[in-house]
């Protein structure tokens, strides 16, 4: 059985520790050989826009842009359809490799055999 993690980030800079923790767990899971699907929802959707992750700072934490880069390189990053629409974000506004998908896709991934879902 393949193991995977579906991690949903529901916050951005307004809750920096929780936000950074989600990205850190995603990168650590990938480094451990676990497949990762990282969902950016709410204010976290902005981190899918080029240059936004570079502006995030949290003392004693790995740079968010580096963590996001690791997930983009070895996992999957998705922006919630409704969250993108509420922010007037379209596919062309996002980093290469980021997709836009909705709740049915999240549910399918979260309920896949061997998957574990976390929400931050």
Secondary structure per residue as TSV (DSSP state, phi and psi in degrees):
chain	resnum	aa	ss	phi	psi
A	1	X	-	360.0	129.1
A	2	X	-	-76.5	142.8
A	3	X	-	-103.4	142.3
A	4	X	E	-149.4	158.5
A	5	X	E	-124.4	134.7
A	6	X	E	-111.7	115.3
A	7	X	E	-117.0	122.5
A	8	X	E	-107.5	125.0
A	9	X	E	-102.9	120.1
A	10	X	-	-106.0	0.0
A	11	X	-	-132.6	161.7
A	12	X	-	-123.1	-132.9
A	13	X	G	-64.6	-16.5
A	14	X	G	-73.3	-16.6
A	15	X	G	-137.8	69.8
A	16	X	H	-60.3	-38.7
A	17	X	H	-67.5	-44.4
A	18	X	H	-64.6	-42.2
A	19	X	H	-60.5	-51.8
A	20	X	H	-63.6	-35.0
A	21	X	H	-60.9	-40.7
A	22	X	H	-62.2	-46.2
A	23	X	H	-65.2	-38.1
A	24	X	H	-64.3	-45.1
A	25	X	H	-63.7	-40.3
A	26	X	H	-61.4	-47.2
A	27	X	H	-66.2	-38.8
A	28	X	H	-65.7	-39.6
A	29	X	H	-62.1	-45.6
A	30	X	H	-60.2	-42.4
A	31	X	H	-63.8	-23.0
A	32	X	T	-90.7	2.2
A	33	X	T	88.9	11.4
A	34	X	-	-93.4	134.5
A	35	X	E	-68.3	141.9
A	36	X	E	-131.9	135.7
A	37	X	E	-121.0	112.6
A	38	X	E	-101.6	121.3
A	39	X	E	-103.8	125.9
A	40	X	E	-103.1	112.8
A	41	X	-	-125.2	166.7
A	42	X	G	55.2	-140.2
A	43	X	G	-66.2	-19.0
A	44	X	G	-66.0	-20.0
A	45	X	G	-56.9	-30.9
A	46	X	G	-61.6	-26.1
A	47	X	G	-70.2	-10.1
A	48	X	G	-82.9	-8.0
A	49	X	B	-88.2	131.9
A	50	X	T	-50.9	133.8
A	51	X	T	87.7	-15.4
A	52	X	T	-72.6	-41.7
A	53	X	G	-65.0	-30.9
A	54	X	G	-66.1	-23.6
A	55	X	G	-84.6	-5.1
A	56	X	-	-87.6	130.3
A	57	X	-	-132.6	138.3
A	58	X	-	-146.4	119.6
A	59	X	T	-55.1	141.4
A	60	X	T	65.1	23.2
A	61	X	S	-125.2	150.1
A	62	X	-	-63.1	146.0
A	63	X	-	-58.4	132.6
A	64	X	H	-59.4	-37.7
A	65	X	H	-61.2	-37.3
A	66	X	H	-67.8	-42.5
A	67	X	H	-64.3	-44.0
A	68	X	H	-63.4	-41.0
A	69	X	H	-60.1	-39.8
A	70	X	H	-64.2	-40.8
A	71	X	H	-68.7	-41.5
A	72	X	H	-62.5	-34.4
A	73	X	H	-73.4	-33.3
A	74	X	H	-126.1	-6.8
A	75	X	S	-130.4	-151.6
A	76	X	E	-130.4	140.3
A	77	X	E	-123.9	131.4
A	78	X	E	-131.0	139.4
A	79	X	E	-104.2	133.1
A	80	X	E	-58.3	134.9
A	81	X	H	-55.8	-51.1
A	82	X	H	-66.4	-38.2
A	83	X	H	-65.5	-40.1
A	84	X	H	-63.2	-45.8
A	85	X	H	-62.3	-41.8
A	86	X	H	-64.6	-21.8
A	87	X	T	-105.3	9.5
A	88	X	T	56.0	36.1
A	89	X	-	-97.2	134.2
A	90	X	-	-119.7	168.4
A	91	X	G	-51.5	-40.8
A	92	X	G	-67.7	-13.4
A	93	X	G	-86.2	-11.0
A	94	X	B	-99.8	161.0
A	95	X	-	-58.2	148.7
A	96	X	T	-57.6	134.8
A	97	X	T	95.5	-12.1
A	98	X	E	-89.4	136.4
A	99	X	E	-113.7	164.4
A	100	X	E	-111.4	129.0
A	101	X	E	-152.5	163.1
A	102	X	-	-107.4	-173.0
A	103	X	H	-55.8	-40.2
A	104	X	H	-58.1	-37.6
A	105	X	H	-68.6	-41.0
A	106	X	H	-60.3	-47.0
A	107	X	H	-61.3	-43.4
A	108	X	H	-59.6	-45.6
A	109	X	H	-66.4	-43.4
A	110	X	H	-67.4	-27.8
A	111	X	T	-97.5	2.8
A	112	X	S	-64.3	148.4
A	113	X	T	-58.1	132.0
A	114	X	T	83.6	-0.3
A	115	X	E	-89.1	146.9
A	116	X	E	-126.0	134.4
A	117	X	E	-111.4	136.9
A	118	X	E	-127.6	142.8
A	119	X	E	-124.8	127.6
A	120	X	-	-114.3	360.0
